[in-house]
Amino acid sequence: MQSQEQLVCTTCRLKLPETGQHRGEALVSGQLRFAGKVPVNFVYSYLYFNKKGKTQRLIHALKYRNTKEVGSLLGRWYGYQLKTDIQLNEQIDLIVGVPLHPAKLRQRGYNQSDWFAQGLSETLEIPWSDRALVRNLYTISQTGKDRIERWQNVNNVFGIGDPDLVANKRILLVDDVLTTGATLEACTATLLAANSQSVGIVTIAATR
């Protein structure tokens, strides 16, 4: 396993494009992407995503180069901020990652969102589950799709794996990158339909 310094050197960490959304420092709130669609308590992204930038390289390593520890590391870093700055640990009961279809999971070998969830869980001291949400249908990549196409691609895709895990719980839903929000919107709707008390969203990164 690579060390923290090998994964992201100290100099690079200091230059990461943090959004500051959880502290109200961002010009545009991530919550606006879900306005009028599904009720979410909050939407925070750790980093801004720019093509060919530092964040894209980290996400690419996490998803396609088997460097899953990057997800856990970023989760621990952001979890520390969320705990110390806004006491997010007092506002949630369970952390849930956006699931992969079993076929995609076998192909990749791991779910990058679950590794981010594990890192957040470790720092926030809140349990996480990879059984709460399931992906029932295999969908093609969202890359290059507009918002309507993305929604059509994920509508009715997700289900609940264990209703008892999410009922009456304040859920923290996590994913790697927030773009249009279609996937997270579909997951949120599924959780709320299963009687989750509330859903808040945290992602590693977000497009501007």
Buried (B, 14 or more C-beta within 10 A) or exposed (E): EEEEEEBBEEEEBEEBBBBBBBEEEBEEBBBEBBEEBBEBBBBBBBBBBEEEBBBBBBBEBBBEEEBBBBBBBBBBBBBBBBBEEBEBBEBBBBBBBBBBBEEEBEEBEBBBBBBBBBBBBBBBEBEBBBEBBBBEEEBEEBEEBEEEEBBEBBBEBBBBBEEEBBEEBBBBBBBBBBBBBBBBBBBBBBBBEBEBBBBBBBBBBBBE
